[in-house]
Amino acid sequence: MRKYLTRSEVEQLVQAAGQGLNARRNVCMITMCFIHGLRVSELCRLQLQQLDLKGRTIYIQRSKNGFSTIHPLISAELPCLMAWLEERKTWSHGDSEWLFPSRKGGPLTRQQVYHIFTQYGKIAGISIVPHPHTLRHACGYALADRGADTRLIQDYLGHKNIQHTVIYTAANSQRFINVWEEQQESSIQPILSSVSGR
């Protein structure tokens, strides 16, 4: 059974969240969860101080003893992040330290996040139940599809063990496209000719 969302499913999830309660918060939360490959605990514990809007970076503090890293804030996420930060100021607990607070001001719980993701997954008609880890996997596969190598994806997702990362690049058929370059093809042409001549 597939354990990740496709890019189109991520887009469907974001669109569904955009029509619901606390839309700006939830759209930003889903978008950043996908782009930065966040685990649910990492998502819940994100704090405002981890953002550097001037430098357009975010400090990702990984759980499970993973490698914590600084990620760029990419152009695809900045509009929804800025919209959420503006709305956040109007909340009664707008001074909360948490990037994605609940209406009571504390961090969202794992259960609340799972409920939000599941709710909008149903609205979007996604066959797989979405949760942060399906978006984390979606991030890994999307990076592999873009040609990122295994070591880069490992660092980006904060994996200590590269065996947790190879699933993304191993499933990417695009990595085989340039295996037989023209120069290599010329060196195997006599072999192919001798085989076809038999």
N, C-alpha and C positions, 0 to 999 in steps of 0.2 A: 504494500500500500504506500502511495506517495505521501511523504512527510514534509512537503514544502509547498508554498504557494508559487504560482507562476507570476510573471510580471503583470499580466493582464488581470489576474485575480487580486493582486495587491492594489491595482488601480480601482477595481470594482469595490474593494473593501474601503478604500479612501473615499470614494464617491458616496457610498452608503453612509459612512460616518459623517460626511458633510451635510447630511440632511437631518441629523439627529440632535439630541440634547447635548449641550457642551461640545458643539461641532468643532469649533476651532481647536480646543484642547485635544479632542480625540483624533482629528485629522493630523495634527502635528505629532501626536504620540505615535500613531501608526506609521507615519512617514519616516520619522526618526528611528523607530524600531527596525524598520526594513533597511534603511540606508546604513545604519551603524551596526546592524546585526546584534541587537541587544537581547540579552536574556531578560526574563520577566523581573528578576531581582535588580538587574542593572537599570532597567527602565523605571521601576518604582523609586529607586534611590537617586535618580539624577537630580542634581541641585543646580540652582542658578549660578553658583560660583564656578561651575565647571564650564560655563560658556565664556568665550572671549569673542564678543561680537565685533570688536574693532579688528582683531586678527583673524576673524572668521574661522575659529577653531572650537572644538569641544574636547574636553578631557574625558575619556571613557575609562572608568574604573571598573575593571573586570572582576567578576566573582570567580569562585572555584579556583583560586590561585592563578588565574590567567594573567597574561601580560597586559597591563594597563597602558593605554596609548593615547596620543593626541590625534584626532581626526580632523580633517578640514570640514567646515560647514559648506556643503555644495549648493550651487544656485537653485537646484530643484527643491531644496527644503527651506531655503531662507524666507520665501514669501509666507509660507504657513507658520514658520517659527515666529516671524515678526508680528503677524496678525494675532497669534496666540499671546505673545508677550504684551501686546497692547490691551487685549481683552482681559488678560490676567490681572492687570492693574485695577480693574473695576470690581473684581471679586472681593467679598468681605475679608478674605484672608489673602489678599494680593501681596502681602509682605512675607508670605511663607517662603522658607528656604528651598522648598521642593519645586522643581521645574514643572511637574504635573501634579499639583495638589488635588486632593478631594475638595468638595465644597466646604468641608469642615476645617480645611487648612493643613491636615496631615498628609503624608504620602499615600498614594493609592495603594491598596493592598493587592496581593496577587490575585485574590478572588475577584476583586473589582475589575482588574485588567482583563482577566479571562472572560468575565461576563460581557464587558464592552466588546471585545474582539468577537466572541461567539455571537452576540446579538447582531452585529453588523455583517457578520459572515452569512447569517440566515437571510437577512434583508437583501444582501447582494446575490444570494442564490449560489454561493460557493459550495461545492460538494464536499470539500475537506473542511473540517472544523478548524478555523484559524485561531492561533494563539501566538504569543511572541516567538516561540521556538520555530514555528513554521515560517515566520518572517525572517528569523535568523538564518535558517537554511536557505530561504529564498535569496537572501543577500549573498551567501556563499556561492550559489549556483549562478547568480547574476554576474558576480565578479569573474567567475570562471568563463562565462560566455563572452565577457569583454576581453578575455585574453590574459587576465592576471594569473601569474604563476602560483604554484602551491604555497611557496614560502611567503609570498606577499599576502595571500589570503589568510594564512596561518597567523601572521602578525596582526592583520587587520581585525580578525575575529578574536584574537587573544588566546588562541589555542596553545597550550604547552606541548601537547602531543600532536605531531603532524599527522598521525593516523586518523585524527578526527577531521582533518582538512582534506585528505586525498579523495574523499567521496565526491567532492565538488568537481575537481579537475578530471577525475577518472570517468565521470559521466558525460564529459563535454567532448562530443565527437569533433568539434571544430579544431581541437588541438592536433588532429591528424592531417589536416588539410595540406600543410606544407612539408609533410614528412618526405615526400619524393619530390625534391626540387629538380629543376632542369639538369643541373650539374650531376646530381645523383642518378637521374634517369638515364643519362648518357652512359654511365658506368655499368648499369644493369641491362642496357639494351641488347648486348650480345647474348646474355643469358636468356632473356625473353625470346630473342630470335631463335636460339637453338632449341628452346622448348617448343615454340610454336611450329618449328620446322619438322618436328618428329611426327 
